[in-house]
Structures are given as structure tokens and as C-alpha cells.
Amino acid sequence: MTARPMRPRPSRHGAWGPHATKGVRPWRRAIGARTALAAGLIALCCGTAWAQSSAAGPSGATGATGPAVRLGQILDMARANDAQLAAARAAAAAGREKLPQAQAANLPNVNLTFNPRRNRDGSSTYAGTLPYNAHSAALSVNQALYRPANWAGTEQAALQVQLAEQQLQLAEQDLLLRVARGYFDVLQAQDELAAAVAQKDAMVQQLAQTKRSFEVGTVPVTDFNEAQGRHDLAIAQEIAARNEVASKQRVLERYIAAPLPALVRLVENANIAMIDMPTQGQLVADAPKTALQVIAAQTALAVAEMEIKRRGAGHFPTLDLVGALRNDKNLNYSQFGGSQTRQVSIGVELSVPIFQGGAVSSRVREALAERDRAQQELTNAARQATLDAQQAQLGVQSGSALTQALWQALISSETQLKSTQRGLQVGVRTQVDVLNAEQQLFVTRKDLAAARYKTLISTLQLKAAAGTLTETDLRVLDALLRD
């Protein structure tokens, strides 16, 4: 018996196999067109950065050569090159000069003047002119004996120097936070890129498998369209992830003023619980008193109060010790052959202000208003420090809880994916179910990485809000990093 060729049958969803329809070749052309379009988008959007990132691997460290560096090394580079910190140092150096300037007002003031002149006189009693020389020299000394404004100014200058140092400490603390946040933002972006690359690779394999199944008629066209859509979305997400890595790297490069080297990564099972609950509560309670911005606001208030005292001293008399030595020499054409005089004087000079048009009183009222403003700024700084500490504590607590939950969710997602893949093999799950399971796994991995970095940053922010963040805290984090 001769076997008759079998008639092609539609699948259960009405899709015909490639041996029974002429629509297969258009599908193949569509697949090739989509693939070419995706490749073109990748090249267009990423350009050179795409090629460099691909050569560097999923970490996305473009242009990184040499050994990987740790957080502490990036901090050292930022200390030496960060323009914002350099500006704060210059401002502090300028602020330190206020004290010598104020102290100078209480020291003797010595001046020497010399005035040589050449004269030429004429008269109706004689013809022509007669030239002669005339010279004068004077030495004056002035020493303040009673000047309340100068004394208040000296005390105020000492407070201004203290304020300049505190503002420098704020800038240094801000650098610690900026460097740490920038470092972990790069790591997080690289983790998201690695997840996007892995997801794209899985989608590529899933699309190829779905395509083969579709060609033999075992899956409907809807499953193929679903796989194609997930594949295209994965490519777009990879492009976005690479751009995000480059963006975060540029931020950190601005701090170090150099191309960013490869970064040492966070250990997968690192213990990110850096401070316990009692310590967190104590930091929140201390924040409105020990935060650097609060301490600086307290000093600014003291400066404003001293300004009231300095301006109010305009109502008081002043007393100075004054002395002068003057020598005049006039070699004129008189019969005496010129003249020379010398004058020496010493005494005290009392100045009593009587009426200045109300200017002193107006300056005092202005200083009082400035003092009120400084008081409100202190109140606001204390409240802001409390809010920052509370929010950072919530970030630490929620980050720790979320990290633990996502670790368990990651295990569950991996188990679910394996179960779904086995279910597909025995016919109880579809390709869409597998795609959904893979998508859930990649999202969980990305969220887990973000939660770990958020917890570490929140820990540093909590210490900064309480004014206790130091360089040592960043050096400790180096122990959680691994090449």
C-alpha cells in the first residue's frame, strides 16, 4: 500500500504549519526585519558607548582599564579633584582672615607722610622768579583706648572663623555622601544592565524556540507574537540600561575629574545591616542637636547677636591715644636763608556721637531683624535634621526588610521558572507562562540590587543627619566589596 501524503491540519488555535500555508515566508521576513531594526536601533542609540560596553562585558564599565578600585580610592580621588570641595576650602581660607582683620582695629595705627615740593615765586618788586625747596614730613600714631565696636567686631570675627570651619565640614560631609551615592548608583546601574542583558539573552533563546515551534505548528501565532514583543522590549531595555550606566558614570567622573576606572562590586551575601535599631533611634534623637547644619546655624545666630552689639556701640563715645611728630623745612629766598620747624604732640582724643540722623538706630533695628532671621533658620535646620534622620531611618528599616523579602522572592522566582519550564515540557504551561516567569525573575533580581544599595545609602544618610558621618564609615564599606 502506498502511503498518501497527509493533509496539513490547523493547530487548535487555527494556525497552519509552514507546509500548509504560504504565510510562513512573510513571517520569516518579518522576523529578519525586526532583528535588523533592533540592531540598527542599538547602533544608533548607543554608538561608541555601546561598542565599548559590549567589549567590557555586562558590567558596562566603558573605557575602564587597569585594576578595579574601591570606594575609599574613589573618595581619595574626589578629595583631590572635586571642584565643589575645593571651593569650600577656599571659602574657609577666606573666612579665617576675618579675625586678623578685626584684631588689627585694636592695634596701633602708625602712618608716615613725606611731602617734598619745589616752589617758584614771582613778585612785582623784582624781575623774574625765585625758586626754592620746601619739605614736610610727619609721623602719626593712633592707639584705640576705648572702642566698644572694635571689641565686638573681634568677638564676631572669631565666631565667623568658626562658622567658616563648620561650613567646610559640611562640604566634606556632603562629598562623602555624593561619592558614596555616585559609587553605588554606578553599581546599581551595572546590575540593572547585567539583568537586562541576561533577560535579552533569555528572550533571544525563547524567541528562537517559539519560532521553531510555530514553524512546525505546535504553538499559535499569538505565542510567537508574544515572544517577539518580549524580545523587542528586552532590546529596548538593554539600550536604556546601557545609557543609564553611562549617565551614572559621568556623574562620578565629575567628582574625580578623570575617566572612571572599573569599580569593585558589592559582595552578593554582604551584611548590609550596619547599625542596629537602638543606635538608629539614638541618631534620630540626637539629630536636632548634633547635625552639622544645626551647629552651623547656631554659630550664625551667635554672629547675628554679636552684630547687634557691634552696631549698638555706635551710640558710645570713643577714646584714642594720639601722637604726632612733624618736621617742616622751607628753603625760601628770605634774608634768613629759609626756615625749619619741628612739632611733637601727644595726647588723647575723645569723640562723642550726638546725632547721626538716626543711622545708628536704623542699623541696630536691621541687625535685630537679621538676628530673628537667623533664629528661624536655626529652628528650620533643627526640624530639617529631624526629618532627614527620620526619613533615613525609614530607608534603612524598609531597605533591610525589603532586601530580606526580595531574597526569598528571588528563590521563589527561580523555583517558579524551573517549574514553569517543566510544565511547558509536559504540556500544562505555555510559552507565555515561561516568558512571564523569566520576566518576574529578572525584575526580582533588579529590585533586590536596588534595595541593597538603598539600605547602604540610607545608613550613611542617617549618620550624616546626626552629624556623625566620617571618612571611616566609607572605609568600612570597602570590606563589603569584592573584585
C-alpha positions in Angstrom: 0.0 0.0 0.0 1.3 3.3 -1.0 1.1 6.0 1.7 -0.8 9.0 0.8 0.6 12.4 1.7 -1.0 13.7 4.8 -3.2 16.8 4.6 -1.9 19.7 6.7 -4.1 20.4 9.7 -4.6 23.6 11.5 -3.5 23.8 15.1 -6.0 24.1 17.9 -5.8 27.9 17.6 -6.4 27.9 13.9 -2.7 28.5 12.9 -1.5 26.4 9.9 2.0 24.9 9.8 4.6 26.0 7.2 3.8 23.1 4.9 0.2 24.2 4.5 0.3 28.0 4.2 2.3 30.5 2.2 2.3 32.9 5.1 5.4 31.4 6.6 7.8 33.2 4.4 6.4 36.6 5.2 6.8 35.7 8.9 10.4 34.8 8.3 10.9 38.1 6.5 9.2 39.9 9.4 11.5 38.2 11.9 14.5 39.2 9.9 13.3 42.8 9.5 12.6 43.1 13.3 16.0 41.8 14.1 17.7 44.2 11.7 15.7 47.1 13.0 16.7 46.2 16.6 20.3 46.0 15.7 20.1 49.4 13.9 18.4 51.0 17.0 21.2 49.6 19.2 23.9 51.0 17.0 22.1 54.4 16.6 21.3 55.0 20.2 24.4 53.7 21.9 27.1 54.4 19.3 30.6 54.1 20.6 29.5 53.6 24.1 27.6 50.5 23.0 30.7 49.0 21.4 32.9 49.8 24.4 30.3 48.5 26.9 29.9 45.3 24.9 33.7 44.8 24.9 33.7 45.5 28.7 31.0 43.0 29.4 27.7 43.3 31.2 29.2 45.5 33.9 29.0 48.4 31.5 32.3 49.9 32.6 33.1 51.8 29.4 36.7 52.6 28.8 37.8 51.1 32.2 41.3 49.8 32.2 43.6 48.6 34.9 42.6 47.1 38.3 39.2 47.8 39.8 39.2 50.4 42.6 37.3 50.5 45.8 35.1 53.2 47.4 37.9 54.5 49.5 40.1 55.0 46.5 37.4 56.9 44.6 37.0 59.1 47.8 40.7 59.9 47.7 40.5 60.9 44.1 37.4 63.1 44.7 39.1 64.8 47.7 42.0 65.8 45.4 39.9 66.9 42.4 36.3 67.8 43.4 35.7 71.5 42.5 32.9 71.9 45.0 35.1 70.8 47.9 38.0 73.0 46.6 35.6 76.0 46.5 34.6 75.3 50.1 38.3 75.1 51.2 38.9 78.5 49.5 35.9 79.9 51.3 37.1 78.6 54.6 40.6 80.1 54.0 38.9 83.5 53.2 36.8 83.2 56.4 39.9 82.7 58.5 41.2 86.1 57.6 38.3 87.9 59.3 39.9 87.5 62.7 43.2 89.2 61.9 41.3 92.0 60.2 39.2 92.6 63.3 42.2 92.4 65.6 44.0 95.0 63.6 41.5 97.6 64.7 42.7 97.2 68.3 46.4 97.6 67.4 48.4 100.8 67.0 47.9 102.6 63.7 51.2 104.2 62.5 51.5 106.4 59.4 54.4 108.3 57.8 53.9 111.0 55.3 56.6 112.9 53.3 55.8 115.8 51.1 58.8 117.3 49.1 57.9 120.4 47.0 59.7 122.6 44.5 58.3 126.2 44.5 58.9 129.1 42.1 57.7 132.5 43.3 57.5 135.8 41.4 56.7 139.4 42.6 56.3 142.9 41.2 59.2 144.1 43.3 61.7 142.1 41.3 62.1 140.8 37.9 61.8 137.1 37.1 61.1 134.3 39.6 62.9 132.8 42.6 62.9 129.1 43.1 63.3 127.3 46.4 62.5 123.9 48.0 60.0 123.2 50.8 59.8 119.8 52.5 57.5 118.4 55.2 57.4 115.0 57.0 55.0 113.7 59.6 54.8 110.6 61.7 51.5 109.9 63.4 50.5 107.2 65.9 46.9 106.3 66.9 46.0 103.7 69.5 42.4 102.9 70.3 41.8 103.0 74.1 38.0 102.7 74.2 36.2 101.5 71.1 33.4 99.0 72.0 32.6 98.4 68.3 36.1 97.1 67.7 35.9 94.7 70.7 32.5 93.4 69.5 33.9 93.1 66.0 36.8 90.9 67.3 34.5 88.6 69.1 32.3 88.4 66.0 35.2 87.7 63.7 36.2 84.7 65.9 32.7 83.3 65.5 32.9 83.9 61.8 36.1 81.9 61.6 34.3 79.1 63.5 31.4 79.3 61.1 33.7 79.0 58.1 35.3 75.9 59.5 31.8 74.4 60.2 30.8 75.1 56.6 33.9 73.4 55.4 33.0 70.3 57.5 29.5 70.4 55.9 31.1 70.4 52.4 33.4 67.5 53.4 30.4 65.5 54.7 28.5 66.3 51.5 31.4 64.9 49.5 31.3 61.7 51.4 27.6 61.3 50.6 28.0 62.3 47.0 30.8 59.9 46.4 29.1 57.0 48.1 25.8 57.7 46.3 27.6 58.0 43.0 29.6 54.8 43.5 26.6 52.7 44.4 24.5 54.3 41.7 27.0 53.1 39.2 27.0 49.6 40.7 23.2 49.5 40.7 23.1 50.7 37.0 25.6 48.0 36.1 23.5 45.4 37.9 20.4 46.5 36.1 22.4 46.3 32.8 23.5 42.8 33.6 19.9 41.8 34.3 18.8 43.4 31.1 21.5 41.6 29.1 20.6 38.3 30.7 16.9 38.9 30.1 17.6 39.8 26.4 19.7 36.6 26.0 16.8 34.6 27.5 14.3 36.3 25.2 16.5 35.6 22.2 16.6 31.9 23.1 12.9 31.9 23.9 12.1 33.6 20.6 14.1 31.1 18.6 12.4 28.2 20.4 9.0 29.7 19.8 9.8 30.3 16.2 10.7 26.7 15.7 7.6 25.5 17.5 5.5 27.9 15.4 7.0 26.6 12.1 6.0 23.1 13.0 2.6 24.2 14.1 2.8 23.3 17.8 2.2 26.9 19.1 -0.2 29.5 17.9 0.7 32.8 16.3 -0.2 34.6 19.5 2.6 32.9 21.4 5.0 33.8 18.6 3.9 37.5 18.7 4.2 37.5 22.5 7.8 36.1 22.3 8.7 38.6 19.6 7.3 41.5 21.6 9.1 40.5 24.8 12.3 40.1 22.7 12.0 43.6 21.3 11.2 45.1 24.7 14.3 43.4 26.1 16.5 45.0 23.5 15.0 48.4 24.3 15.5 47.9 28.0 19.2 46.9 27.4 19.7 50.1 25.4 18.2 52.2 28.2 20.2 50.3 30.8 23.5 51.0 29.0 22.6 54.7 28.7 21.9 54.8 32.4 25.3 53.2 33.2 27.0 55.9 31.1 25.0 58.6 32.8 25.8 57.5 36.3 29.5 57.1 35.4 29.6 60.7 34.1 28.4 61.9 37.5 31.1 60.1 39.4 33.7 61.2 36.8 32.8 64.8 37.5 33.9 64.3 41.2 37.2 62.7 40.3 37.9 64.8 37.2 39.2 61.7 35.4 37.8 58.7 33.4 36.1 56.3 35.8 38.1 53.1 36.4 36.4 49.7 36.9 34.7 49.5 40.3 34.9 46.8 42.9 31.4 45.3 43.3 29.4 44.6 46.4 29.6 41.0 47.7 26.4 39.2 46.9 25.8 38.0 50.5 27.2 41.1 52.2 25.7 42.1 55.5 24.2 45.5 54.9 22.8 45.9 58.4 25.4 48.4 59.6 23.6 49.9 62.6 21.1 48.3 65.0 17.7 49.6 66.0 18.8 51.3 69.3 21.6 53.1 67.5 19.2 54.3 64.8 16.8 55.7 67.4 19.7 57.4 69.2 20.9 59.0 66.0 17.4 60.3 65.2 17.1 61.8 68.8 20.5 63.5 68.5 20.0 64.9 65.0 18.3 68.2 66.0 21.3 68.9 68.3 24.3 67.4 66.7 23.7 67.8 62.9 26.4 69.9 61.3 23.8 72.2 59.7 22.3 72.8 63.1 25.7 73.6 64.7 26.5 76.0 61.8 23.1 77.7 62.3 23.8 78.1 66.0 27.1 79.8 65.2 25.3 82.0 62.6 22.9 83.1 65.3 25.7 84.0 67.6 27.3 86.1 64.8 24.0 87.9 64.3 23.7 88.6 68.0 27.2 90.0 68.1 26.3 92.2 65.1 23.6 93.8 67.3 26.2 94.6 69.9 28.7 96.0 67.4 26.2 98.3 65.7 24.8 99.4 69.1 28.2 100.5 70.0 27.8 103.4 67.6 26.0 105.2 70.4 29.0 105.1 72.7 31.9 107.6 72.8 35.4 106.6 71.6 38.8 107.4 73.2 42.1 107.2 71.3 45.7 107.9 72.2 47.2 110.0 69.5 50.7 111.2 68.9 52.4 113.1 66.1 55.9 114.2 65.0 56.1 116.8 62.3 59.1 118.5 60.6 58.7 121.3 58.0 61.6 122.8 56.1 61.2 125.8 53.9 64.4 127.0 52.0 62.9 130.2 50.7 64.8 133.3 49.5 64.4 135.4 52.6 67.3 137.0 54.2 67.3 134.4 56.9 68.1 131.6 54.5 64.9 129.7 55.0 63.1 128.2 57.9 62.7 124.8 59.7 60.1 123.9 62.3 59.6 120.7 64.3 56.4 119.9 66.2 55.8 117.0 68.6 52.4 116.3 70.1 50.9 113.5 72.3 47.5 113.3 73.9 44.1 111.6 73.9 41.2 112.2 71.6 37.6 111.8 72.8 34.8 111.6 70.3 31.2 111.7 71.5 28.4 110.9 68.9 25.5 113.2 69.4 23.3 112.9 66.3 23.9 111.0 63.1 20.4 111.4 61.6 19.1 108.1 63.1 21.5 105.9 61.1 22.8 104.1 64.2 19.3 103.2 65.4 18.4 102.1 62.0 21.4 99.8 61.8 20.5 98.3 65.2 17.0 97.6 64.0 18.4 96.0 60.9 20.7 93.8 63.0 17.7 92.8 65.2 15.8 91.6 62.1 18.8 89.7 60.9 19.0 88.0 64.3 15.4 87.0 64.1 16.0 85.5 60.7 19.0 83.6 62.0 16.8 82.2 64.8 14.2 81.0 62.4 16.9 79.4 60.2 18.2 77.6 63.3 14.7 76.3 64.0 14.3 75.2 60.4 17.7 73.5 60.4 16.8 71.5 63.6 13.5 70.4 62.1 15.0 69.5 58.8 17.7 67.5 60.6 15.0 65.6 62.4 13.1 65.0 59.2 16.2 63.8 57.4 17.1 61.5 60.2 13.6 60.0 60.3 13.5 59.5 56.6 16.9 57.9 56.6 15.9 55.6 59.4 12.8 54.6 57.4 15.0 54.0 54.4 17.3 51.7 56.5 14.5 49.8 58.0 12.4 49.4 54.9 15.5 48.6 52.8 16.6 45.9 55.2 13.1 44.3 55.3 12.7 44.7 51.5 16.1 43.0 51.0 15.2 40.0 53.1 11.8 39.7 51.3 13.4 40.0 47.9 16.0 37.4 48.7 13.1 35.0 49.4 11.2 36.2 46.4 14.3 35.5 44.3 14.5 32.0 45.5 10.7 31.6 44.8 11.1 33.1 41.3 13.9 30.8 40.4 11.8 27.8 41.6 8.8 29.1 39.7 10.8 29.4 36.5 12.1 25.9 36.7 8.6 24.6 37.5 7.1 26.5 34.6 9.7 25.2 32.2 9.0 21.7 33.3 5.3 22.4 32.9 5.9 23.5 29.4 7.6 20.3 28.6 4.7 18.2 29.8 2.1 20.5 28.2 0.5 22.1 31.2 2.2 25.5 30.7 2.5 27.7 27.6 5.3 29.8 26.2 3.7 32.9 27.6 3.8 31.4 31.1 7.6 30.8 30.7 8.1 34.4 29.5 6.2 35.8 32.5 8.2 33.7 34.9 11.5 34.8 33.3 10.3 38.4 33.4 9.5 38.1 37.1 12.9 36.6 37.9 14.7 39.5 36.2 12.6 42.1 37.9 13.2 40.5 41.3 17.0 40.5 40.7 16.9 44.2 39.8 14.8 45.1 42.7 17.0 43.2 45.1 20.1 45.0 43.9 18.3 48.4 44.3 17.2 47.5 47.8 20.7 46.6 49.0 22.2 49.9 47.7 19.3 51.9 49.1 19.9 50.4 52.5 23.6 51.3 52.5 23.0 54.9 51.3 20.2 55.4 53.8 22.6 54.2 56.6 25.1 56.9 55.5 22.4 59.5 55.3 21.2 58.7 58.8 24.7 59.2 60.2 25.0 62.4 58.2 21.7 63.7 59.5 23.1 63.2 63.1 26.4 64.8 62.2 28.4 61.6 62.9 29.3 60.6 59.3 33.1 60.4 58.8 35.6 59.0 56.3 35.9 55.9 58.4 32.3 55.0 57.6 33.1 54.8 53.9 36.3 52.9 54.5 34.3 50.3 56.4 32.2 49.7 53.3 35.3 48.6 51.5 35.1 45.4 53.4 31.8 44.7 51.7 33.3 45.0 48.2 35.0 42.3 46.2 37.0 42.2 43.0 
